[in-house]
Amino acid sequence: MSYVEVPGAKVPIRMWADPATVEGGAMQQLQNVATLPWIKGLAVMPDVHYGKGATVGSVIAMQGAVCPAAVGVDIGCGMSAVKTSLTANDLPGDLSRLRSKIEQAIPVGRGMHREEVDPKRLYQFPTAGWDDFWSRFDGVADAVKFRRERAALQMGTLGSGNHFTELCIDMQGSVWLMLHSGSRNIGKELAEFHIGEARKLPHNQGLVDRDLAVFVADTPQMAAYRNDLFWAQEYAKHNRAIMMALFQEVIRREFRKARVTFEPVISCHHNYVAEERYEGMDLLVTRKGAIRAGSGEFGIIPGSMGTGSYIVKGLGHAASFNSASHGAGRKMSRSAAKRRFSTRDLEEQTRGVECRKDSGVVDEIPGAYKPIEKVIEQQRDLVEVVAKLKQVICVKG
């Protein structure tokens, strides 16, 4: 489909979703965002659903302002994927041992490494700029300075919720490694601190929703937020890179005889801010539950833990601010999913996938998400499909 325009207070709302199917709370949030004085454009992805302040699946372009709640509390959350030289025929019939090895290598939930991961010990890991990155931690908000040790130990860890590591097979039988994670607790604490600071500012007192509080250009608050935001986005990128290196080490060890090789890693944020130029304007583009899909740029759009995921290439659609969806998108809340589904439903919907099937992950059941195929179909003018993947191992936090 192409997009449809819904009238907004200051800008039209460009939607790659059927407005009639968008929940009322999410549509109200979109209308609220369209009232912001600094707004220059708003694009809505097909996986759109209600979020805090701004909807998940929205792309907000503003001039001289940025809304920290619209970025979300998991700054820099995103995906990484890599194609391997393995094929489905190389995999054992019982995948439980391999799943266990992945879980041992990459801590999940609130877990962390016992010792800081040394990137110099990881096979061919690019370490340029690593020391500079950590030295810049001294410049982030004082409110999180005491978290330095934990941030280091959580580097290379998965987290919880909808974060995952997966071993997948594409339609040609090639094996892929894929993972989803962000900036862990340090990013969350930075986000919550700055959201609180933004709410106090005088220019935000008359907004229709206090969660849409913004920082404006040429102020000390904006400078401080930008510094911490971009550092946290870099942390998230490094976090995924470390995890992918650990994941690859597991595969090399477990398939030593196959001498596994890996293609270049595809990596993309889907909760972040970027400085971009459109129609002669320098804008701050916030993608909350959306990926950049510039012409020829690779991206990753995952489904739920029992369905498929897609590797895509962007088509560079300017009306979407060169964006596409970040996944299938939830169609019900976590609490609603727990009320609706049982562990038996989870077992049925994840049949053939080596994964947790207990009550702790029922809220991540495929039935709680929109059909990924429909989400892809609704954005055929934004991306082209490069590969469709199906997971055979899924590790959830």
Phi, psi and omega in degrees: 000156168265177184276159171243151180255131174249132181299139175232167185300315184243333177219152173291149179263111181273120188240125171264030177222155177287114182305330182292339182262356181277128182303148186302320180297320179291319179296322177295321177298319179297318178296323178297315180299323182290354176269349186296135183300334186266000187290135177239349178181152181215118179243140186239126184272161183293347177266018186302137172201166186301139178220192179269116181080285178251151179294149167286135183093028179236149178238115187246118179253119180233155178251120176072021180201156176213142182254109183297328179290334178286339174285326183097167183276344175259078182301132176079008178305143183184197189231153168222147179209149179213138177273137180252172176276355178286155173237170181303329181291342179279345185278144177287161178293324178257114184264006184295321179297316181295318176300317180298319180295322177296316180296326178290326184280328186235105179301146182240174180059229178271008183292162177211168178288148177292327176229151178301133178290126178269109183298338180290343180268356180271140186301117176053033181280131180285115186254004180299131178084359184295312180295322179296320178302312182289329179294331180286350176299331180297341182264001181276174186307138179302333183299339183243004185304325182285359180265009185303314183295316180294321179300322179291319181286335178273352175296120184091031178232158192275315190092198185228201180068233182268011177284148185200161162241142182221147167251124189234164176233132178272180187292343177265002177092005178280146180267135177239153169250137182216146177210159184223118178194177183220224189263015173055204188292330182295320177294319179298315182292323176296317180298312182296322178299312184286328174300317177297319179295319181296322182298335183280343190287140185303321185290352180261000188287338182259011182289153181291338179218120183296340177287352178264015178304137185238161164259144180247157185300153174063035174233154178298326181294319178294317180300317180294318180294315180302318179301311183287323178301308184291329175295315181294323176297322178291321176302314181299319179296315177296321180301313179293323180295318178296314179300317181295323177295319177294320177299315180296323178298319177301314182295319178299317182292315185286338180234046185305318183294333182281347182048062188297138172242161184229140173283171178303143181285135172266131182219139178208137171286155167222012169223091188194174177239140177226148175269116184222161184241127178222136177051040177078008181246138171275117187238155169260112185258117178260121175251112178249100186075043177205150178251158171284135182226053175295163184304120178083357181279133179281145177216172182229127178235098184275152170266202179275182188288358178234005182243199182264170174226164186230136166265128186232167174233130184292150178255357175069053181272109186296328181295335177266008188056044178052052185230166174208174183291162181257355181173198180286323182084136181289144172250357173208156181290168179296318180294322178295321179296320180293327177287326187278322190245156178244173176295331176296320176298318180298315178302318181292317185282347177246022179303132180090358178249127175281105185197172172296141178226035183255176184296338181292344180237015178301327180293348177259011181302143181307326181296346178274356183245158175290153177296121184298326180298319179293321179299318178294317182299326183286354181230036179295340177271358180255325183217157168247144182281129177263319181205144172252130183246150173231124182286145172243341171229134175225120176255117179257149176287000000 
